[in-house]
Amino acid sequence: MREEKASVNRKTEIIAAAIDVFAEIGYYRATTAQVAERAQISQPYVFRFFKTKEALMVAALEVAWARLFESFRQVIASVPPEVMEQRLIEAYDALLQSHKNEVLLQMQAQTMNEEAVRDVMRQGIREVRQIVLDAFAEQGAANPKEKTVIFLAIGMLCNMATALDMPELKER
């Protein structure tokens, strides 16, 4: 049991290191050796958990998406409808601050051609869209689809503002 827990922790540490390395250096330039060094383990140990660098990238993206989904679901479950949209924006902005590399990784992944990466990105975007669309529809918002598109577009603009260090893009 203890070894299993240590193994799960190591896997989590490898994913965290991969998120940072891929976001900082770029997926294509980064190596699993650099990820291993960041995680303070041997490179072969990375391959114990992930058969390929691509599989590691997919796992890193899944972690980033899961954090976003959980954050949005918590907001939706805990605030009244009249402040939900603003609280979702605040929650996303908090993620941009606390987990910037995850967002940068997602932005990078949007341009990748590897099918497994594209699949996890499509699934993530579909799910976040559905979470927001359902929330707007359940609160009785006028034209929830349009409101969702605008919300997602603002989120993408926030990503750009963060990546380019241009906070003025987020001013309303």
N, C-alpha and C positions, 0 to 999 in steps of 0.2 A: 504494500500500500504506500509506504513511504517513498519507494523508488518510483512508483507511478506518479506520485505528486511531484517529485523532483523532475521527472520527465516532462510533465505538463508545464511546469515552470520554465524549463529550458526551452521548450517549444515557443512559449510566449515571449521569452527573452530574444530568441532568434527572430521572431516576427517583428518585435519592436526594433531590433537592430536593422532589419531589412527595410522597414519603413523609413528610418532615418537615413540610411545609406542610399537607398534608391531615390528618396526625395532630394537629398543633397547633391548627389553625383549624377543621377539619371540612371534609369534601369539599364540601358544598353552599355553604359560605361562602367557601371558597378560590377563587381565580381562577388561570388560567394565567399571568396577569401576575405574580402573587405567586410562582409557581413559577419563572418566568423570572428574576425579581429574585434569588431565593435562589440560583439556578444561575449568576447573573451573565452572563446572555445576554439577547437580545431575545425578546419574546413570539412573534414570527413564527417564530423558530428552534425553539421548542417544537413548533409545528405542522408543522415539517419532518419530525419523527419521529413525532408522534402527531396523528392527524386531529381527535380530540376530547379533552376533559377526561376523559371516561369511558374512552377507550382508554388514557390515561395512568394512570388509577386501576387498570385491569386489569393493566397492566404492573407497576405498583408492588406489587400483591398477588402477582403471579407471582414477583417477586423475593423477597418475604417468605416465601412458601411454599417456594420452592426452597432457601432458607437453612435452614429448619426440616427439610425432608426430608434434606438433606445432613448436617446435624448428627445427626439420629437414625440415619441409615444408618452413619455413622462410629462411633457408640457401639455399635450392634448388632454391627458387624463386628470390634470391637476389645476387647470385654470378655467375660468368662465369664458364662454364664447366671445364676449366683447373684447377680450384682451389676448385671445389665443394667437392671432397672427403676429402681433408685436412680440409676444413671448417666444414664438418660434424663431423670429428674426434674432432675438436676443440669445436664444439657445445656440443658434448657428454661429453667431458672432463669437460666443464663448468657445465653441469648438475650434473656430479659426484661430483663436488666441492660444488655447491649451493644447491643441493637436494639429498645429499648422502643417507638419510634415505629412499627416494623413491626407489632408486636403490637397497639398501639392502632389502627392502620389496619385490621387484620383484624377487631378487635372492632367498629369503626364499620361496616365493610362487611357485617357480619352483619345489620344492620338496613336495608340499602339495598334498594330495589325494582328497580333497573336490572338487566335480565336478564343482561347480560354480567358484571356484578359478582357476581350470585348464582351464575352458572355457575362462575366461577373459585373462589368460596368453596366451593361444593359439591364441586368437583373436589379442592380442597386438603384439605378435611376428609375426604373419602373416602380420599385417598391416605395421609394421616397415620394414619388409622384402620387401613388395610390394612398399613402398615409395622409398626405396633405389634402388631396382631393376629397377623400372620405371625411376628413375633419371639417373642411369648408362646407361640404354638402350637409353633414349632420348638424351644423350650426345654422343652416338655412341661408347661407350666403347666396346673394344673387349671382348667377352664372359662376358656379364653383370651378368649372373647367378653365375659364378665362382667368379667374383669380389664382388658380394653381399655376398656370403658365407664367403669369406675372411674378408670382412668388419664386418660382424656380429660376426665372431669368434674373431676378434681383440677387438670388444666391450665387449665380454664376458671375455676376458683376462683382459681388463681394469677394469671390475667389480671385478674380483678376486684380482687384484692389490690393488684396493681401499679397499675392505673388509678386506684384510690381511695386509694392510699398507705396501705393497711391491712395491713402485714406480718403482723399477728397472725392473719389468715385462713389463712396458710400454715403456722402452727405445728401440729405433730403431737403 
